[in-house]
Amino acid sequence: MVFLAKRIIPCLDVKEGRTVKGVNFENLRDAGDIVELAGRYSDEGADELVFLDITASNDCRKTRLEWVERVARQVRIPFTVGGGIVSERDVEALLRKGADKVSVNSSVLKEPGLIDRLAAAFGKQCIVVAVDARQDGGEWRVYSHGGRVETERELFSWVKEVEERGAGEILFTSMDHDGTHQGFACDAVARMTTLVNVPVIASGGAGCMEDFYDAFTRGQADAVLAAGVFHFGQVRIPELKCFLREKGIVVR
């Protein structure tokens, strides 16, 4: 299925209340204040914002609601929050603090039926399933707990299952590409978009504006998520959107 207007989505990976960024999910470094960055991206024309409390699942805790509330006050764009969500009550709390959508990952790998329940309770449009994966011997293997725990799930069978269970969007991050600035896993993204009929967000590997163009054309992604290139100024959203429009990509 084709979703016409493409989206540009900055991501705040949050640890101890600060935005961080690493390479291949490791060697994290500070990337700035969460509220300051969120406000900047909203003002610069980002289409959405994703906020991931990246240690919540591993620490067996919920996303810090006070962080979510502070960011929500600064943005005027759709706002997705993930990290430590294990129940309908968790989603209710995040929506009350200003989230528009939620991103689930580790909890639904453990209990896939949670996707069905959340979609039934809040609507598919509210449920983003994040999928972190890396290649192992030519096969894409899915990981949980912020990329720390390998699962038995194979990437493409898993994304098909999450769609069938009610996911409204799929956020796919290639752990092999994350933070490398070498481009996205376009072949995997393209295969994914042929398998599912919900939007696929490509994540992991942005280094320049051409990489976004490749993700939209070769990868057929519906949206592209990036972090470091935005946080550290290699790519600015207004210039990126102009570049993509000049190349014939319809962006919001």
VMD Tcl script that draws the C-alpha trace (Angstrom):
set ca {
  {0.00 0.00 0.00}
  {1.27 3.49 -0.87}
  {1.02 6.29 1.67}
  {1.58 9.44 -0.35}
  {3.19 12.19 1.74}
  {6.49 11.12 3.27}
  {7.35 12.06 6.85}
  {10.57 13.20 8.52}
  {10.75 12.15 12.17}
  {13.50 13.11 14.63}
  {14.03 10.72 17.52}
  {15.02 11.50 21.09}
  {16.72 8.48 22.66}
  {16.52 9.39 26.33}
  {18.69 8.17 29.19}
  {18.63 9.74 32.66}
  {16.64 12.68 31.29}
  {19.10 13.57 28.54}
  {19.12 12.89 24.81}
  {21.86 10.39 23.91}
  {23.16 8.84 20.69}
  {25.45 5.89 20.04}
  {26.66 3.56 17.30}
  {25.05 0.13 16.88}
  {23.15 0.80 20.14}
  {26.43 1.18 22.10}
  {28.90 3.88 23.22}
  {26.23 6.44 24.01}
  {27.17 10.11 24.16}
  {25.21 13.13 25.28}
  {23.29 14.88 22.49}
  {21.44 17.62 24.33}
  {18.49 18.65 26.44}
  {15.25 16.81 25.62}
  {13.01 19.87 25.90}
  {15.30 22.15 23.91}
  {15.69 19.63 21.08}
  {11.98 18.82 20.98}
  {11.06 22.50 20.68}
  {13.64 23.05 17.97}
  {12.40 20.15 15.85}
  {8.80 21.24 16.21}
  {9.72 24.75 15.10}
  {11.86 23.52 12.18}
  {9.04 21.59 10.57}
  {9.49 18.00 11.71}
  {6.37 16.00 10.91}
  {6.39 14.00 14.13}
  {8.62 13.39 17.14}
  {9.53 10.06 18.72}
  {10.69 9.87 22.36}
  {12.21 6.57 23.51}
  {13.16 6.00 27.15}
  {15.84 3.53 26.08}
  {16.68 1.97 29.44}
  {13.14 1.63 30.82}
  {12.60 -2.00 29.76}
  {16.06 -3.10 30.78}
  {15.63 -1.37 34.17}
  {12.15 -2.94 34.58}
  {10.48 0.44 35.05}
  {8.02 2.75 33.33}
  {8.85 5.72 31.14}
  {9.38 8.81 33.28}
  {6.11 10.68 32.95}
  {7.61 13.99 34.01}
  {10.00 13.85 31.03}
  {7.12 13.14 28.66}
  {5.04 16.00 30.03}
  {7.89 18.49 29.70}
  {8.48 17.56 26.07}
  {4.78 17.47 25.18}
  {4.43 21.11 26.27}
  {7.06 22.13 23.71}
  {5.75 20.45 20.57}
  {2.89 21.10 18.18}
  {3.33 17.93 16.14}
  {2.30 14.29 16.71}
  {4.32 12.85 19.57}
  {5.11 9.14 20.02}
  {6.50 7.77 23.29}
  {8.07 4.39 24.02}
  {9.83 2.61 26.84}
  {8.63 0.23 29.53}
  {5.02 -0.01 28.30}
  {3.48 -3.29 29.48}
  {-0.24 -2.56 29.94}
  {-3.24 -0.49 28.96}
  {-2.75 1.54 32.12}
  {0.73 2.56 30.97}
  {-0.66 3.80 27.67}
  {-3.42 5.75 29.40}
  {-0.85 7.48 31.60}
  {1.29 8.50 28.62}
  {-1.67 9.79 26.63}
  {-2.74 11.88 29.61}
  {0.73 13.44 29.73}
  {0.59 14.50 26.08}
  {1.61 11.54 23.92}
  {-0.41 11.02 20.74}
  {0.90 7.51 20.02}
  {2.90 4.87 21.87}
  {5.74 2.65 20.74}
  {5.98 -0.89 22.10}
  {8.81 -3.34 21.60}
  {10.16 -5.63 24.32}
  {6.80 -6.16 26.03}
  {5.07 -7.37 22.87}
  {7.92 -9.71 21.99}
  {7.27 -11.34 25.36}
  {3.48 -11.09 25.11}
  {2.33 -10.57 21.49}
  {-1.32 -10.47 22.54}
  {-0.65 -7.08 24.12}
  {-0.73 -5.60 20.60}
  {-4.27 -6.91 20.10}
  {-5.39 -5.48 23.44}
  {-3.83 -2.07 22.93}
  {-5.20 -1.76 19.40}
  {-8.68 -2.69 20.65}
  {-8.50 -0.25 23.56}
  {-6.94 2.77 21.85}
  {-7.24 2.20 18.08}
  {-4.61 1.03 15.62}
  {-3.59 4.59 14.81}
  {-2.20 4.91 18.34}
  {-0.02 1.78 18.32}
  {3.48 1.77 16.82}
  {5.44 -1.46 17.10}
  {9.18 -0.83 17.16}
  {11.36 -3.62 15.79}
  {15.12 -3.65 16.38}
  {16.98 -6.24 14.30}
  {20.39 -7.20 12.97}
  {21.62 -9.70 10.44}
  {23.05 -13.00 11.65}
  {24.29 -15.41 9.01}
  {22.13 -13.77 6.36}
  {18.97 -13.84 8.49}
  {17.49 -10.83 10.24}
  {17.07 -11.55 13.94}
  {14.91 -9.39 16.25}
  {16.29 -8.05 19.56}
  {14.58 -6.77 22.69}
  {15.50 -4.60 25.69}
  {17.13 -1.84 23.68}
  {19.09 -4.26 21.53}
  {20.55 -6.13 24.49}
  {18.66 -9.43 24.21}
  {18.47 -11.61 21.10}
  {15.13 -13.31 20.50}
  {14.09 -16.24 18.35}
  {11.96 -13.98 16.17}
  {12.79 -13.57 12.48}
  {12.27 -10.01 11.26}
  {9.86 -10.46 8.37}
  {7.61 -13.03 9.97}
  {7.44 -10.84 13.08}
  {6.43 -7.65 11.24}
  {3.71 -9.57 9.44}
  {2.42 -10.88 12.76}
  {2.39 -7.48 14.44}
  {0.41 -6.03 11.54}
  {-2.13 -8.84 11.80}
  {-2.44 -8.21 15.54}
  {-3.29 -4.55 15.06}
  {-0.14 -2.44 14.82}
  {-0.88 0.86 13.11}
  {2.75 1.48 12.12}
  {6.06 -0.37 12.22}
  {9.26 1.40 13.27}
  {12.15 -0.72 11.96}
  {15.67 0.01 13.17}
  {18.62 -1.82 11.67}
  {21.05 -2.26 14.54}
  {23.84 -2.91 12.02}
  {23.28 0.51 10.47}
  {22.44 2.51 13.61}
  {24.75 5.48 14.12}
  {27.07 4.51 11.24}
  {26.01 7.34 8.88}
  {26.35 4.82 6.03}
  {22.73 4.82 4.90}
  {19.64 2.79 5.75}
  {18.96 -0.93 5.32}
  {16.98 -0.13 2.18}
  {16.67 -3.69 0.89}
  {15.16 -4.87 4.17}
  {12.84 -1.87 4.32}
  {11.67 -2.45 0.74}
  {10.93 -6.11 1.48}
  {9.00 -5.08 4.56}
  {6.84 -2.58 2.69}
  {5.77 -5.32 0.29}
  {4.73 -7.58 3.18}
  {2.60 -5.21 5.25}
  {-0.17 -2.71 4.57}
  {0.66 -0.26 7.33}
  {3.25 2.51 7.21}
  {6.88 1.47 7.69}
  {9.27 3.93 9.35}
  {12.93 3.34 8.44}
  {15.51 4.00 11.15}
  {19.25 3.50 11.54}
  {22.02 4.84 9.32}
  {21.21 8.41 8.25}
  {24.36 10.30 7.36}
  {23.36 12.77 4.65}
  {20.34 13.98 2.73}
  {20.87 11.41 -0.03}
  {20.35 8.66 2.52}
  {16.82 9.91 3.18}
  {16.14 10.01 -0.56}
  {17.38 6.41 -0.89}
  {15.15 5.27 1.99}
  {12.11 6.80 0.30}
  {12.92 5.55 -3.20}
  {14.94 2.34 -3.00}
  {13.53 1.44 0.42}
  {9.97 2.64 -0.29}
  {9.73 3.79 3.34}
  {6.67 5.77 4.35}
  {8.65 7.78 6.89}
  {12.28 8.11 7.92}
  {13.44 8.50 11.49}
  {16.85 9.87 12.41}
  {18.63 11.15 15.46}
  {22.34 11.98 15.40}
  {22.40 13.80 12.07}
  {19.73 16.15 13.42}
  {21.10 16.48 16.96}
  {24.65 17.32 15.84}
  {23.70 19.49 12.87}
  {24.85 17.42 9.88}
  {21.35 17.67 8.42}
  {18.74 20.34 9.11}
  {15.08 19.55 8.57}
  {14.11 22.64 6.48}
  {17.00 22.05 4.05}
  {16.24 18.33 3.95}
  {12.63 18.92 2.97}
  {13.68 21.35 0.22}
  {16.19 18.80 -1.08}
  {13.59 16.03 -1.15}
  {10.99 18.20 -2.88}
  {13.54 19.12 -5.56}
  {14.12 15.40 -6.08}
  {10.42 14.78 -6.56}
  {9.56 13.38 -3.14}
  {6.23 14.52 -1.74}
  {6.84 15.54 1.87}
  {4.49 17.16 4.34}
}
mol new
graphics top color blue
foreach p $ca { graphics top sphere $p radius 0.5 }
foreach p [lrange $ca 0 end-1] q [lrange $ca 1 end] { graphics top cylinder $p $q radius 0.2 }
display resetview
